[in-house]
Amino acid sequence: MRERPFPVFLIGLGDTEMNSDFQETVAYRTGCHWIVMLWPVMGGLVLGFIGFIVLASGWLMKRNSGSHNAGILEGAIFLAVGGALIARGIIRRITTEVMVSNKRVRIQTGMFSRKSIEVLLSRVESIGMAKTFAGRILGYGTVVVKGIGGTSETFEKIAHPEELQRQVENQLSSLAV
């Protein structure tokens, strides 16, 4: 099982166990792969570096001539946008939760606007996955959960999709017994 990087009471997650009855046990838990943070962190670092350079040059110009407040403001804006990009990647990673229990499959994403799908194991028709070349190397993929009746939900960049698929199949086979 994956340990959470932050206490659940700080980000409002962890309600999977709170909603569970006493006969339900969590068999597997995963979330978003760290790759979801790659582009936001890289973009945030680039914008932060540009912001730092602009801020520092504006501050030096103001100190020498006393009239360049615009450079300081522009640099601060670049730093703020860079920080927001990095925060977006971190939030996406820590607020995506995938849980397989002996009774259901539950996938939740989002912090402010929440997307949640919960399918009872008896209603799961299939669980599929797709992996890019990079996903195969790094261990992430797209998971598609199909319920009976044609409902289908897609979740991208989920860590260890093969293990998730295997755990759902194990739980389905234990239901059949």
C-alpha positions as a LaTeX table, in Angstrom:
\begin{tabular}{lrrr}
\hline
Residue & $x$ (\AA) & $y$ (\AA) & $z$ (\AA) \\
\hline
Met1 & 0.00 & 0.00 & 0.00 \\
Arg2 & 1.12 & 3.51 & $-0.78$ \\
Glu3 & 1.74 & 5.86 & 2.11 \\
Arg4 & 0.34 & 9.37 & 1.83 \\
Pro5 & 2.93 & 12.15 & 1.62 \\
Phe6 & 0.75 & 14.49 & 3.73 \\
Pro7 & $-1.67$ & 13.94 & 6.61 \\
Val8 & $-5.13$ & 13.25 & 5.20 \\
Phe9 & $-6.88$ & 15.69 & 7.51 \\
Leu10 & $-4.97$ & 18.55 & 5.86 \\
Ile11 & $-6.23$ & 17.84 & 2.36 \\
Gly12 & $-9.64$ & 16.30 & 3.00 \\
Leu13 & $-8.88$ & 12.83 & 1.71 \\
Gly14 & $-8.99$ & 9.49 & 3.38 \\
Asp15 & $-12.77$ & 9.30 & 3.42 \\
Thr16 & $-12.45$ & 5.90 & 1.75 \\
Glu17 & $-11.99$ & 4.23 & 5.12 \\
Met18 & $-14.58$ & 6.44 & 6.80 \\
Asn19 & $-17.31$ & 5.35 & 4.38 \\
Ser20 & $-16.40$ & 1.69 & 4.60 \\
Asp21 & $-18.45$ & $-0.74$ & 6.59 \\
Phe22 & $-16.85$ & $-3.30$ & 8.89 \\
Gln23 & $-16.96$ & $-6.14$ & 6.33 \\
Glu24 & $-14.89$ & $-4.20$ & 3.78 \\
Thr25 & $-11.11$ & $-4.45$ & 3.60 \\
Val26 & $-8.84$ & $-2.46$ & 1.35 \\
Ala27 & $-6.86$ & $-4.79$ & $-0.88$ \\
Tyr28 & $-4.88$ & $-2.24$ & $-2.87$ \\
Arg29 & $-4.32$ & 1.50 & $-2.97$ \\
Thr30 & $-2.47$ & 3.68 & $-5.46$ \\
Gly31 & $-2.69$ & 7.15 & $-6.96$ \\
Cys32 & $-1.23$ & 9.37 & $-9.63$ \\
His33 & 2.29 & 8.68 & $-10.77$ \\
Trp34 & 4.96 & 11.31 & $-10.07$ \\
Ile35 & 5.07 & 12.06 & $-13.81$ \\
Val36 & 2.02 & 14.32 & $-13.35$ \\
Met37 & 4.35 & 16.73 & $-11.58$ \\
Leu38 & 7.07 & 16.72 & $-14.25$ \\
Trp39 & 5.79 & 19.45 & $-16.59$ \\
Pro40 & 4.31 & 21.67 & $-13.88$ \\
Val41 & 7.55 & 21.55 & $-11.90$ \\
Met42 & 9.71 & 22.17 & $-14.97$ \\
Gly43 & 7.49 & 25.06 & $-16.09$ \\
Gly44 & 7.37 & 26.45 & $-12.57$ \\
Leu45 & 11.15 & 26.31 & $-12.23$ \\
Val46 & 11.67 & 28.07 & $-15.57$ \\
Leu47 & 9.15 & 30.79 & $-14.69$ \\
Gly48 & 10.62 & 31.06 & $-11.19$ \\
Phe49 & 14.13 & 31.46 & $-12.58$ \\
Ile50 & 12.97 & 34.14 & $-15.03$ \\
Gly51 & 11.04 & 35.82 & $-12.22$ \\
Phe52 & 14.06 & 35.78 & $-9.95$ \\
Ile53 & 16.28 & 37.34 & $-12.65$ \\
Val54 & 13.71 & 40.03 & $-13.48$ \\
Leu55 & 13.04 & 40.73 & $-9.81$ \\
Ala56 & 16.74 & 40.96 & $-8.96$ \\
Ser57 & 17.51 & 43.21 & $-11.93$ \\
Gly58 & 14.54 & 45.45 & $-11.08$ \\
Trp59 & 15.66 & 45.66 & $-7.48$ \\
Leu60 & 19.25 & 46.52 & $-8.51$ \\
Met61 & 18.03 & 49.16 & $-10.96$ \\
Lys62 & 15.78 & 50.67 & $-8.32$ \\
Arg63 & 18.60 & 50.71 & $-5.82$ \\
Asn64 & 20.92 & 52.45 & $-8.29$ \\
Ser65 & 18.50 & 54.87 & $-9.95$ \\
Gly66 & 15.36 & 54.62 & $-7.82$ \\
Ser67 & 12.79 & 54.34 & $-10.62$ \\
His68 & 12.23 & 50.74 & $-11.78$ \\
Asn69 & 9.31 & 49.34 & $-9.79$ \\
Ala70 & 7.91 & 47.61 & $-12.90$ \\
Gly71 & 10.77 & 45.09 & $-12.99$ \\
Ile72 & 10.13 & 44.12 & $-9.38$ \\
Leu73 & 6.40 & 43.68 & $-10.06$ \\
Glu74 & 6.99 & 41.63 & $-13.22$ \\
Gly75 & 9.48 & 39.41 & $-11.43$ \\
Ala76 & 7.06 & 38.85 & $-8.55$ \\
Ile77 & 4.32 & 37.90 & $-11.03$ \\
Phe78 & 6.61 & 35.37 & $-12.74$ \\
Leu79 & 7.54 & 33.89 & $-9.35$ \\
Ala80 & 3.86 & 33.64 & $-8.32$ \\
Val81 & 2.83 & 31.95 & $-11.58$ \\
Gly82 & 5.76 & 29.53 & $-11.29$ \\
Gly83 & 4.77 & 28.68 & $-7.72$ \\
Ala84 & 1.15 & 28.16 & $-8.78$ \\
Leu85 & 2.23 & 25.74 & $-11.53$ \\
Ile86 & 4.28 & 23.68 & $-9.10$ \\
Ala87 & 1.43 & 23.67 & $-6.58$ \\
Arg88 & $-0.99$ & 22.48 & $-9.29$ \\
Gly89 & 1.19 & 19.43 & $-10.00$ \\
Ile90 & 1.59 & 18.59 & $-6.32$ \\
Ile91 & $-2.14$ & 18.94 & $-5.66$ \\
Arg92 & $-3.01$ & 16.69 & $-8.58$ \\
Arg93 & $-0.64$ & 14.02 & $-7.32$ \\
Ile94 & $-1.75$ & 13.98 & $-3.70$ \\
Thr95 & $-5.49$ & 14.30 & $-4.37$ \\
Thr96 & $-5.85$ & 11.32 & $-6.72$ \\
Glu97 & $-6.73$ & 8.14 & $-4.91$ \\
Val98 & $-7.42$ & 4.69 & $-6.36$ \\
Met99 & $-8.69$ & 2.02 & $-4.01$ \\
Val100 & $-9.67$ & $-1.61$ & $-4.54$ \\
Ser101 & $-11.47$ & $-3.36$ & $-1.71$ \\
Asn102 & $-13.18$ & $-6.69$ & $-1.41$ \\
Lys103 & $-16.47$ & $-4.93$ & $-2.34$ \\
Arg104 & $-15.72$ & $-2.07$ & $-4.75$ \\
Val105 & $-13.34$ & $-0.07$ & $-6.91$ \\
Arg106 & $-13.14$ & 3.62 & $-6.09$ \\
Ile107 & $-11.25$ & 6.33 & $-7.94$ \\
Gln108 & $-11.27$ & 9.95 & $-6.78$ \\
Thr109 & $-9.51$ & 12.94 & $-8.29$ \\
Gly110 & $-9.45$ & 16.63 & $-7.53$ \\
Met111 & $-9.38$ & 18.85 & $-4.50$ \\
Phe112 & $-11.77$ & 21.72 & $-5.19$ \\
Ser113 & $-13.88$ & 20.07 & $-7.88$ \\
Arg114 & $-14.05$ & 16.39 & $-7.08$ \\
Lys115 & $-14.50$ & 13.62 & $-9.64$ \\
Ser116 & $-15.31$ & 10.29 & $-8.08$ \\
Ile117 & $-16.33$ & 6.93 & $-9.47$ \\
Glu118 & $-17.28$ & 4.03 & $-7.30$ \\
Val119 & $-18.24$ & 0.71 & $-8.85$ \\
Leu120 & $-19.24$ & $-2.33$ & $-6.87$ \\
Leu121 & $-17.11$ & $-5.31$ & $-7.86$ \\
Ser122 & $-20.25$ & $-7.21$ & $-8.84$ \\
Arg123 & $-20.98$ & $-4.41$ & $-11.36$ \\
Val124 & $-17.48$ & $-4.20$ & $-12.92$ \\
Glu125 & $-17.57$ & $-5.48$ & $-16.48$ \\
Ser126 & $-13.89$ & $-4.88$ & $-17.20$ \\
Ile127 & $-10.90$ & $-2.82$ & $-16.27$ \\
Gly128 & $-8.54$ & $-1.88$ & $-19.04$ \\
Met129 & $-5.32$ & 0.01 & $-19.34$ \\
Ala130 & $-3.25$ & 1.72 & $-21.97$ \\
Lys131 & 0.42 & 2.59 & $-21.62$ \\
Thr132 & 2.67 & 4.74 & $-23.74$ \\
Phe133 & 6.31 & 3.83 & $-24.26$ \\
Ala134 & 7.31 & 6.22 & $-21.46$ \\
Gly135 & 4.53 & 4.80 & $-19.30$ \\
Arg136 & 5.85 & 1.28 & $-19.77$ \\
Ile137 & 9.35 & 2.35 & $-18.72$ \\
Leu138 & 8.28 & 4.52 & $-15.77$ \\
Gly139 & 5.30 & 2.48 & $-14.55$ \\
Tyr140 & 2.18 & 4.55 & $-15.25$ \\
Gly141 & $-0.77$ & 4.34 & $-17.59$ \\
Thr142 & $-4.36$ & 5.18 & $-18.36$ \\
Val143 & $-6.97$ & 3.08 & $-16.57$ \\
Val144 & $-10.47$ & 2.55 & $-17.98$ \\
Val145 & $-13.11$ & 1.15 & $-15.63$ \\
Lys146 & $-16.20$ & $-0.19$ & $-17.42$ \\
Gly147 & $-19.31$ & $-0.99$ & $-15.46$ \\
Ile148 & $-22.21$ & $-3.18$ & $-16.50$ \\
Gly149 & $-24.51$ & $-1.12$ & $-18.70$ \\
Gly150 & $-21.78$ & 0.58 & $-20.69$ \\
Thr151 & $-20.61$ & 3.23 & $-18.23$ \\
Ser152 & $-16.93$ & 3.91 & $-18.75$ \\
Glu153 & $-14.55$ & 6.18 & $-16.87$ \\
Thr154 & $-10.98$ & 7.00 & $-17.90$ \\
Phe155 & $-8.23$ & 8.09 & $-15.51$ \\
Glu156 & $-4.80$ & 9.12 & $-16.82$ \\
Lys157 & $-1.30$ & 8.71 & $-15.40$ \\
Ile158 & $-2.21$ & 6.22 & $-12.69$ \\
Ala159 & 0.75 & 4.54 & $-10.99$ \\
His160 & 1.16 & 0.76 & $-11.40$ \\
Pro161 & $-1.89$ & 0.08 & $-13.62$ \\
Glu162 & $-1.00$ & $-3.62$ & $-14.09$ \\
Glu163 & $-1.07$ & $-4.18$ & $-10.33$ \\
Leu164 & $-4.39$ & $-2.34$ & $-10.12$ \\
Gln165 & $-5.82$ & $-4.53$ & $-12.87$ \\
Arg166 & $-4.46$ & $-7.68$ & $-11.19$ \\
Gln167 & $-5.94$ & $-6.70$ & $-7.81$ \\
Val168 & $-9.36$ & $-6.06$ & $-9.33$ \\
Glu169 & $-9.21$ & $-9.43$ & $-11.11$ \\
Asn170 & $-8.20$ & $-11.13$ & $-7.83$ \\
Gln171 & $-11.10$ & $-9.54$ & $-5.99$ \\
Leu172 & $-13.52$ & $-10.50$ & $-8.80$ \\
Ser173 & $-12.32$ & $-14.10$ & $-8.72$ \\
Ser174 & $-12.78$ & $-14.23$ & $-4.94$ \\
Leu175 & $-16.37$ & $-12.98$ & $-5.40$ \\
Ala176 & $-17.10$ & $-15.86$ & $-7.80$ \\
Val177 & $-16.08$ & $-18.44$ & $-5.18$ \\
\hline
\end{tabular}
